[in-house]
Amino acid sequence: LGSMTSTDLRGMLTDETGTGVAVFGTSPTIAAPVVSGGTFAAPAITDPTITGCILEDIYTITDGAAFEIDPGNGSIQSITLGASRTPKATNFANGEAITLFIKDCTSYTITWTDTTFGASGILWKDSSAPTLDATNWTAMVLFKWGNQVYGVPAGVYV
């Protein structure tokens, strides 16, 4: 046959799709493709159907004066306080939510007024942040909507 160019091959094919793309099968299998260069975007998934249970990521926050609550770390998070704290939510995006468990161990407090939660901090259901239990886990659900983080107390757990 000799040397052939892609133009030569296209001229020899008679079963094209009309777009200049040759179709060699209806269900091709691509094994170990190598893709390099360019910019790639994640596909948009709209209204997926999920069968079975979703496995939540569980994350333990490292205690610190202004610890970060970041939904990217997991949808269930916990922290054991070493002192009274004022957390931040720098990476909390609209539509994200987490369940947060806080273990106090004494009589520490949390100040929820950092503006990364919203203009005046977290807006709590019934206008009041939960009081931390001195020995057990205090749970709350935090979610962001309209550039504001809202909080709902979820009880105390052993």
C-alpha positions as CSV (number, residue, x, y, z in Angstrom):
1,L,0.0,0.0,0.0
2,G,2.8,2.4,0.7
3,S,2.6,5.6,2.6
4,M,-0.9,7.1,3.1
5,T,-2.1,10.4,4.6
6,S,-5.4,10.9,6.5
7,T,-6.7,12.8,3.4
8,D,-6.0,9.6,1.3
9,L,-7.8,7.5,3.9
10,R,-10.8,9.8,4.0
11,G,-11.1,9.7,0.2
12,M,-11.2,5.9,0.4
13,L,-14.0,5.7,3.0
14,T,-17.6,5.6,1.8
15,D,-19.4,5.2,5.2
16,E,-18.8,8.6,6.9
17,T,-21.2,10.4,9.3
18,G,-21.3,13.5,7.1
19,T,-19.2,15.4,9.6
20,G,-15.8,14.2,8.3
21,V,-15.6,11.7,11.2
22,A,-15.1,8.1,10.2
23,V,-17.2,5.6,12.2
24,F,-15.6,2.2,12.7
25,G,-18.1,0.8,15.2
26,T,-21.1,1.7,17.2
27,S,-19.6,0.9,20.6
28,P,-15.9,1.5,20.4
29,T,-13.7,0.6,23.4
30,I,-10.9,3.0,24.2
31,A,-8.3,1.4,26.4
32,A,-5.9,3.6,28.5
33,P,-6.3,6.8,26.5
34,V,-3.6,9.5,27.0
35,V,-5.0,13.1,27.0
36,S,-2.6,16.0,27.3
37,G,-2.8,19.8,26.9
38,G,-6.0,21.8,26.7
39,T,-8.5,22.8,29.4
40,F,-11.0,20.3,30.6
41,A,-14.3,21.0,32.4
42,A,-16.3,18.6,34.5
43,P,-19.5,17.5,32.9
44,A,-22.8,19.0,34.3
45,I,-25.0,16.4,35.9
46,T,-28.7,17.3,36.2
47,D,-31.2,15.5,38.3
48,P,-29.2,12.3,38.8
49,T,-31.0,9.2,40.2
50,I,-29.1,7.7,43.1
51,T,-29.8,4.1,44.1
52,G,-28.5,3.0,47.5
53,C,-26.9,5.0,50.3
54,I,-24.5,7.9,49.8
55,L,-21.3,7.5,51.8
56,E,-20.7,10.9,53.5
57,D,-17.1,12.1,54.0
58,I,-16.3,12.5,57.7
59,Y,-13.7,15.0,58.7
60,T,-12.1,16.0,62.1
61,I,-11.3,19.7,62.2
62,T,-8.0,20.6,63.8
63,D,-8.7,22.9,66.8
64,G,-7.4,26.5,66.5
65,A,-8.4,30.0,67.4
66,A,-10.1,30.6,64.1
67,F,-10.6,27.1,62.8
68,E,-12.0,26.7,59.3
69,I,-15.4,25.0,58.6
70,D,-15.0,23.9,54.9
71,P,-17.7,21.7,53.3
72,G,-15.0,20.5,50.9
73,N,-13.5,18.5,53.7
74,G,-16.7,16.5,54.3
75,S,-20.4,16.8,54.9
76,I,-20.0,15.5,58.5
77,Q,-17.4,17.3,60.6
78,S,-16.4,17.3,64.2
79,I,-14.1,19.3,66.5
80,T,-13.0,19.0,70.1
81,L,-12.4,22.5,71.5
82,G,-9.2,23.4,73.4
83,A,-10.5,26.9,74.2
84,S,-13.3,29.3,73.3
85,R,-13.2,29.9,69.5
86,T,-14.4,32.1,66.6
87,P,-14.5,29.8,63.5
88,K,-14.5,30.9,59.8
89,A,-16.3,29.7,56.7
90,T,-14.1,31.0,53.9
91,N,-14.8,28.2,51.5
92,F,-18.5,27.7,52.2
93,A,-20.3,28.1,48.9
94,N,-24.0,28.6,48.2
95,G,-25.9,25.3,48.2
96,E,-23.4,23.5,50.5
97,A,-24.4,22.1,53.9
98,I,-22.7,20.2,56.7
99,T,-23.5,18.5,60.0
100,L,-21.1,19.8,62.6
101,F,-20.4,18.1,66.0
102,I,-18.6,20.1,68.7
103,K,-17.2,18.6,71.9
104,D,-16.7,21.3,74.5
105,C,-15.1,19.3,77.4
106,T,-15.5,22.3,79.9
107,S,-17.3,25.5,79.5
108,Y,-15.9,26.9,76.2
109,T,-18.0,29.0,73.9
110,I,-18.1,29.6,70.1
111,T,-18.5,33.0,68.7
112,W,-20.4,32.7,65.3
113,T,-20.1,36.3,64.2
114,D,-17.3,36.1,61.6
115,T,-18.3,37.8,58.4
116,T,-17.3,34.7,56.3
117,F,-20.6,33.2,57.4
118,G,-22.6,36.3,56.3
119,A,-22.8,40.0,57.1
120,S,-23.3,39.4,60.9
121,G,-22.3,35.8,61.2
122,I,-24.5,32.7,61.2
123,L,-28.3,33.3,61.3
124,W,-29.7,30.7,63.7
125,K,-33.1,29.1,63.8
126,D,-35.1,30.9,66.5
127,S,-32.3,33.5,66.6
128,S,-30.1,31.6,69.1
129,A,-27.0,29.6,68.7
130,P,-27.0,26.3,70.5
131,T,-25.4,26.2,74.0
132,L,-22.5,23.7,73.9
133,D,-22.9,20.7,76.2
134,A,-20.0,20.5,78.7
135,T,-19.4,16.7,78.2
136,N,-21.2,15.5,75.1
137,W,-21.3,16.3,71.4
138,T,-23.4,19.3,70.4
139,A,-24.7,18.9,66.9
140,M,-25.9,21.5,64.4
141,V,-26.6,21.7,60.7
142,L,-25.1,24.6,58.7
143,F,-26.1,25.5,55.2
144,K,-25.4,28.4,52.9
145,W,-28.1,30.1,50.8
146,G,-28.0,33.6,49.3
147,N,-24.4,34.2,50.5
148,Q,-25.6,33.7,54.1
149,V,-24.8,30.7,56.4
150,Y,-27.8,29.5,58.4
151,G,-27.7,27.2,61.4
152,V,-30.1,24.7,62.9
153,P,-29.4,23.1,66.3
154,A,-29.6,19.3,66.0
155,G,-29.3,18.1,69.6
156,V,-26.8,16.6,72.0
157,Y,-25.2,13.2,71.5
158,V,-23.1,11.0,73.8
